[in-house]
Structures are given as structure tokens and as C-alpha cells.
Amino acid sequence: MSRADIVGQRSSLEDAELGRDKGRALTAQKCRLARSERNKVYPRLSERKLSATFVTRAATGLYAFEEACQDKPLYVTFSMADADGITVRLADLLRHPDDLDKIPALKSDFTRKKDALDGQLKSGLKEQLEVTQSGMGSIGDGQRTVNHIKEEMMKIDKLCAEAQNMIRDFPNINLVSQIHRNFTQVEVMKTNIDTFNERLTELENLLREDDADLENQPNLLNIHYGLTQLRDIRDDAMDQIKRASDTSLEGTLQDYFTRLDDVIDWFDDHIGTACMNLVPLVQADNRGLVVRLALIVEEEEKNDRKVKALQDAQREYRELASRFKSINAGPKQLRGYKEKFLAAIELYCQQQFDGAKQMFLEDPDKLDKVLKWYFNDLYVVKVGMANLMPKKWKIYKTYSGIYHKLMHDWLIQLVDDPNLSPAHVLSIIHWSEKYYAKMDKLGWKSADLQPQLLDDRESELVREWRQLIVKSVDEWMNRMFATDRKSFTERRPDTLDNDEHNHFRTKTLGDMWRMLREQTLVAGNSNRTDVTEGVVDAMFRALRLRQTAWQKMIEDESAKYKNPLGEQEGLQILQDWLVALANDQIACIDDNEDAGQLGYLTRFKRDFEPLVTPKYMVHASTELDALRDGYVDLGTHCITTFVSLIFTVDFRSTMSEFFTPKWYTEYGMKRIISTFEDYTGDYSDVLHHSMLDIFVEELADELLVRYLSSVRNKGAKFRRSEPFNDKFKDDVLTAFAFFQKCPDFVTIKQKWRVVDYLVRMLEADKSAVAGVYEAFKREYWDVQTIWVESVLRARDDYDRGMLASVKAKAGEVYVERGPETIMGKVK
């Protein structure tokens, strides 16, 4: 509770005490308002007379409420808005006569709440007073401390002034002391300069000894100590020459100290060699060199901190720093050995990654193996190096941070490479989970390792990887279809193949399904059902598009032969292609489990079914059924187109002679059947047996449709004096002689019964034609009136009355629609 709240509540209590006399009037006002609200809610209650009991109970309750307010006044300050709110509250509490029984309970509740509020106010006020008193005490203590410091400073100033007056000739003594210090410094500097080269030669000899034993470098500490002294000598000399009035000797000094730079570089090479081999040194149990290296780097780190502090002091307090000679002593430049030490760790790790990259690119399955060194190094640092380094370095955390960042950068560089294969991307995605599991064993949680290994791009990489597979599938499908389209349109004779049953087949079908299987397995290797499901969906889409594209291309190429003046070459190759394509469709869906032979589509289902969820299989089953129906339709379309080409090209002149005068003298039906026998003989061995049966059925249907449609041939006429009935019979028997070899001859024979109705319509008397038509219509509901008109017009005794009677009968006869009959195809 804030101080402002306590003050406000305290004011409220005072106002409540001052307004105690007004409590009774306020209570009466509340009752009047409550009664008014009650009358608004319950108007009927106000209209009727209240019982004496109710009035008595109400008065008693209100008096008790007033007494409660008088005995223990409520410490609340009411505004106009508060009064309105209280009025509404009382109206809600006293809505019914029986609610007056609640007044004692309300009294008790209000009393309890008031006591609780009083307790809160007292507690808050006490707490606030304690805080205020504590703050005031602290302010007083601070003031006393400031005054004490002021007094001590005044004493020091007084003592300084008195001391100068107490010592006689103090200025002369101070000058002599300064001259002595300068003389001593000059003597020390001369000695250092005179012995500089000799000491440098000793250090070179020590470095040569360590060159012969780089694995131990026993002189490393001595060399560092000597070099540090020589560096300080050079820095002091150069600093003095720069501050001198005559700087003409600065170049001479620089030349004199040039040799020191070469020795420093030599020493730094030794330090760098040791830093680059820290992990191997610990593995070889060469702890001495590691400790010596740590001592040197730690000492240099301290010196760098001093130099940094000196530079900051000289920059911010130049005048003050110049008055203290001790501040200017020691190193003058940052040497950065700690930074070089960390850079060497990073360089060592980077070299390891560079070597692992090529091995990973050669075999993506070896990522775990090629990065085994990573965790071995961290384990060595944790177990063997941490106790050899200063604790403040937290060397294990430092190593882990450097290694993790380099691992992150290495993987990000790989996944951003546009030439990286899907297999490599998948291996990296799987590696992320393994990496964190291994780091957890080394004591690092995933939250402690920043940045996130793949920048939280796992989902994005999975989508990209899935798109790579989908893109690969689409590219393969497009290339194979482009090859088929070129061979199909150019009518190349050597582009078809034969399977083990000698059936015609296209060369790309097996390759297509093999590719789909391989890509399905690649998607399954991700161990993610969403990836596999997305890839399978893309395959379904590609297969549907392939079916549609083949059907359109078949229609376009066959249309070139339907024009009498159009292209005629390459027909046989086109027919061979149609047979091969029909066989391909059967190969996709032909399942013979007893013989252990499954169609491509069923094998494809078995490949991806273990890799997806049961829920997805419901959707996949629908897609598979649609594809299966599509293969049946496409195979049937190939055979239908083949049959259509036979009639369009081979029987173009023959069909136009039916029902004309030549029909009686020529043997058109025999020529057609003979051609049928030639085609079935040529293709029975290279066409799948199920397609061969469909081929014969399509021949029968197409022959019947075109035979019935020939009534519209130019010159078609049926004269009652001519034996057309016998000719019809001869044609039918000739056709049946061929089709009776078909397994479904009964169905074919049933369809050909329609010829009987044609003959009956031609033979019937004019008055009986309408009756024949009625029977015809009831048997074949989809017979078209325009075809019936053509039949009637072909009679030699045709007149309009005959046609009128048929049309009238057509208006009277009602038949239900059923499955399509052969007459639905007769236009």
C-alpha cells in the first residue's frame, strides 16, 4: 500500500468521524432510495397494501441497521457517485420482503469488513512510518559522514601547510631529491641499453633450444620474462625520447630495437604453436607446457588491463596522470595475447571443420563420424584442461562457445549452398537433434547454446528439402514425357519396347515408376510423415497430369487422320503406340497376387504406406482409386481411338456404300470382317489379353453404330421389291461369324438385336410403323427421333403422314431413362 493511499484512507477516517452525526440521516435516505428502487422493480408490490407483519419487520430491521451504524460508524467517505452505487447495492439486497431477514447478516458482514479495513490501514500506516523513519535515519548518518570527511580534509590541509613551514630549506631538499632520482634513472637506463643486445642474444639461444623441442618448450617462461623486461626497456626509452625536447635520436633508437621485434615474432610463433595444439597437448598429458602457456597469457592479460587503464587515465585526466611517475612505468602498448589465444582456438577448430566438409560432401551419411572430433575436444577440455587454466577464464565455457558458434556458421554455410543435394540437407536436419543430445551429455542445455544451431530454420529446411524432392519429381516426369511426346509425334519406329510377354510397351514407364519409388524412399528417410505425405501428394498430381496430357496428345494426333485429305503416313506406328500405351495402363493396375505379380500402382502404395499416417491413407486411397480409374479410362481411350482410326481410314469408302444400290451387289461386310481378322491377327500377340477383348468389343460396337448410321448415306434407299431383308441377314451372320470367337459374344449378339428393329421399321406397313416405333422406343429409350426419320425417309413409300404418326406416337409414349444403349451412340 502506497503512502498516498494511506493518507487518503486516513483522511477518509477523519471525514467519517466528522460526519458521524449525519449517519442517521444518510441511512434514512438510503432506505428511501432502496424503497424507490424496489417500487421500480416490483410495481405491484407498491400498489398493494403491506401487511402489518411486513411493516413491523421492516421497521425493526432498519432500526437495527441504524443502531449498528451508530454504535460502530462506518469509516467511509461517500460522494454522490458512491451514494448512487450504495443505493443500487441496497436495492439488489432488499428486493423482496423476505430479504429483511438478511439485515442481521448484513450487519455482521459490514462489521467484519470494517474491522479488516481498519487492520489494513493500521498495518500499512505502521509500515510506511517505519520506512520513513529508516530513510530519515540514513540521511542523518550520511550527513554526519560528510561532515566528518570535511573536518579530516581540513586537518590534512593544515598539517601540510605546517609541515612546509617546519622544514628549513624544503625547496632545496626537494630539488636535490629530484636530481638524485633522475640520475638513478639515467644510470639504470644506460645499464639496460648497454646489456640489451647481450640479454637479447641469450633469449635467442633459449628460443633455439625450444625449437628443437616444440612439444615441451621448457624455456617458455624464462623467454617471456626476459622479453617482457626488454619490451619495458624499449617502451621507456621511446617514451622518454618522445617527451624530450630533442627528438633527433628517435630514429637511432628505433633501429637499435629492431632486432627485438624479430625475437618477439619468433616467440609469438612458439606461443601460437602451443595454442594451436592445446587439445593434443592435453591428450598427450603434456600439462607442463599448457600451464606455462596459461601463466604467460594470464600475465599478459593483466598487463593489458593496466595499459588500458593507463590510456583511459591519460585520456581523461592527462594533467593529473603526468604528476605521478609510477603511473607511467611499465608496458605502454596493448599486446593482445589473450585475444590471440582465443583466435588460435577458433583457428584450430575452423581447420577441423574445413577437413570435415569435404568428407561430408562425399558421403552425407558420415556426418556423425566426421564430426566426432568436435565432442572429443570438448570432453578433453572439460576433463583435462579446465583445472590447468585460471578459473576466471571459464575455459570450458569459452571453448564451448567458440566451437558452437563455428558449428552454427559451418552448418548455415552448407544449407545456404544452392548446390547442396537433398540428401545432405536431410543429414543436417537430423544432425541438429543429435547435436543437442550429445551437448546435453557434456553439460550444456539447448538454451545455453546461442545462437540456435540452425537459426530455428528446421521447419523451413524441411519444407525446402521437400520442395527439392518435388522439384526433382516434376523435372523427371517432364523430361520423360518430353521424350515420349517427341517420339510419339515424330512416329519413330524404334521407340517402343517389348516386355517379358512380348507385349508392346513404352520405354519410359518402368523408369518413371522406379524414379517414384526412389524419391519416396528418400522422403521416407526424413522420418517425418509430413514430408513423405507432401511428396506423395506431388506424385499423385504428376501422375494425374500425365494421364491428362497423354489423352490430349492422343486426340490431337489421331485427329490428323480423320480428314480425307489429311496426313496418312505413319498410321501403323501410331496404332502401335496406341497398343503400347494401352498395355502401359494395364501394367499400372494389373494385380495377380496368386502369381505374385502386382501392378505398378499397388507396388507404389506398398512403398509409401508405412511412411505415412493412417489418417493420410484415407486420402491416399481416394487418390489411388482415381488414378486406377484414370488408367482404365486412358487404356480404353487408346483402344477406342485405334478402332476409330480403322473405320476412318480403312473403311472410309466401304461404309458409304451400305444401303445404296452397290450394297446388294458388293460384299462390304465381308471386307470389313476380313480387315478385322487381319488386325486381330497382327496385334493379338503384342496386345494384353484384357485389352484384346476390349478391342474386339469396340470393333463390334463401332461397326454396329456406323452400320445403323449408314441409313443416312447418300443414295441409301430401301425398295420393297428388293431383297434387303436377306441382305441384312447376310451382313449380320457374316459379322457374327467373326465375333462369336469373343468371350463376350452374348453381349455383342444382344446389342445387334437392334438391327431387327431397323428391318421391322422398313418392312412394316405405313399404318403399323407407329406401333413398331413404340416397341422400339420402349426397348431402346435413347433412340433419337432424327435417326428414325432418316430410316423412314429411306423407304421408297415414304410420305409425311408416316413421319407425323411416328412423331405423334413419340409424344404419347413415356419411357423411364436407364443405362445408355447402343442407340445412344447412333447420331
Buried (B, 14 or more C-beta within 10 A) or exposed (E): EEBEEBEEBBEBBEEBEEBEEEBEEBBEBBBEBBBEBBBEEEEEBEEEEEEEEBEEBBEEBBEBBBEBBEEEBBBBBBEEEEBEEBBEEBBEEBBEBEBBEBBEEBBEEBBEEBEEBEEBBEEBBEEBEEEEEEEEEEEEEEEEEEEEEEEEEEEEEEEEEEEEEEEEEEEEEEEEEEEEEEEEEEEEBEEBBEEBEEBBEBBBEBBEEBEEEEEBBEBBBBBBEBBBBBBBBBBBBBEBBEEEEEEEEBEEBBEBBEBBEEBBEBBBEBBBBBBBBBBEBBBEEBBBBBBBBBBBBBBBBEBBEEBEEBBEBBEEEEEEBEEEEEBBBBBBEBBEBBBBBBBBBEBBBBEBBEEBBEEBBEEBEBBEEBBEBBBEBBBBBBEBBBEBBEEEBEBBBBBBBBBBBBBBEBBBEBBEEEEBBBBBBBBBBBBBEEBBEBBEEEEBEBEEBEEBBBEEBBEEBBBBBBBBBBEBBBEBBEEBBEBBBEBBBEBEEEBBBEBEEEBBBBBBBBEBBEBBBBBBEBBBBBEBBBBBBBBBBBBBBBBBBBBEBBBEBBEEBBEBBEEEEEEEEBBEBBBBBBBBBBBBBBBBBBEEEEEEEBBBBBBBBEBBBEBBEEEBBEBBEEBBEBBBEBBBEBBBBBBBBBBBBBBBBBBEEBBBBBBBEEBEEBBBBBBBBEBBEEBBEBBEEBBBEEBBBBBBBBBBBBBBBBBBBBBBBEEBBBEEEBEBBEBBBBBBEBBBEBBEEBEBBEBBBEBBEBBEBBBBBBBBEBEEBBBBBBEBBEBBBBBEEEBBBBBBBBBEEBEEEBBEBBBEBBEEBEEEEEEEBBBBBBE
